[in-house]
Amino acid sequence: MGRLGFIHEKLDIKILILFILSRLPGEVDPETLGDLCRFDGGIDYFDYSDCLADLVETGHVTRTETGYSITPKGARNAGTVESSLPYSVRAKALKLLAPVAERLRRAAMISAKHSVSDEGCVVELAMSDGKGEIIHLRLLCADENQAELMEKNFRRDAEEYYQKIAEMLSKK
């Protein structure tokens, strides 16, 4: 039985991968990228994996321990060939990309890390608005567990914490 969908050929799969990565604001984890690329129904996991590996090997895509991102070479080539994808495929991909792109943009604006030294465990929490840092906190913690909890909570609700701190400091 033939596969469904518009994308079947390896070249089209590579173009779709580049199309998707070129519209994401940063690195994307392997599972999310796979889900975004295999929405069409015509792409199986093995063809997708082979094409992604080829794009990494040719320098179109960069792979790190946590995910994938497009290189300048990949972005240049994607812009040249993406119009060869069927319009319906591009439109559906863009619709699926929107929430992922928003999540990646938000994650890029929030920083949470900790370090342990002779003075103790220090957590640094920061948030930017895309133009510059709007809050940066450096706190001494009891231990690494507390620091990790603070990082997790800040990543989840950074905007709310910023609002609460601003309100507390603005009281007369």
Rosetta blueprint (number, residue, H / E / L):
1 M L
2 G L
3 R L
4 L L
5 G L
6 F L
7 I L
8 H L
9 E L
10 K H
11 L H
12 D H
13 I H
14 K H
15 I H
16 L H
17 I H
18 L H
19 F H
20 I H
21 L H
22 S H
23 R L
24 L L
25 P L
26 G L
27 E L
28 V E
29 D L
30 P H
31 E H
32 T H
33 L H
34 G H
35 D H
36 L H
37 C H
38 R L
39 F L
40 D L
41 G L
42 G L
43 I L
44 D L
45 Y H
46 F H
47 D H
48 Y H
49 S H
50 D H
51 C H
52 L H
53 A H
54 D H
55 L H
56 V H
57 E H
58 T L
59 G L
60 H L
61 V E
62 T E
63 R E
64 T L
65 E L
66 T L
67 G L
68 Y E
69 S E
70 I E
71 T L
72 P H
73 K H
74 G H
75 A H
76 R H
77 N H
78 A H
79 G H
80 T H
81 V H
82 E H
83 S H
84 S H
85 L L
86 P L
87 Y H
88 S H
89 V H
90 R H
91 A H
92 K H
93 A H
94 L H
95 K H
96 L H
97 L H
98 A H
99 P H
100 V H
101 A H
102 E H
103 R H
104 L H
105 R H
106 R H
107 A H
108 A H
109 M L
110 I E
111 S E
112 A E
113 K E
114 H E
115 S E
116 V E
117 S E
118 D L
119 E L
120 G E
121 C E
122 V E
123 V E
124 E E
125 L E
126 A E
127 M E
128 S E
129 D L
130 G L
131 K L
132 G L
133 E E
134 I E
135 I E
136 H E
137 L E
138 R E
139 L E
140 L E
141 C E
142 A L
143 D L
144 E H
145 N H
146 Q H
147 A H
148 E H
149 L H
150 M H
151 E H
152 K H
153 N H
154 F H
155 R H
156 R H
157 D H
158 A H
159 E H
160 E H
161 Y H
162 Y H
163 Q H
164 K H
165 I H
166 A H
167 E H
168 M H
169 L H
170 S H
171 K L
172 K L
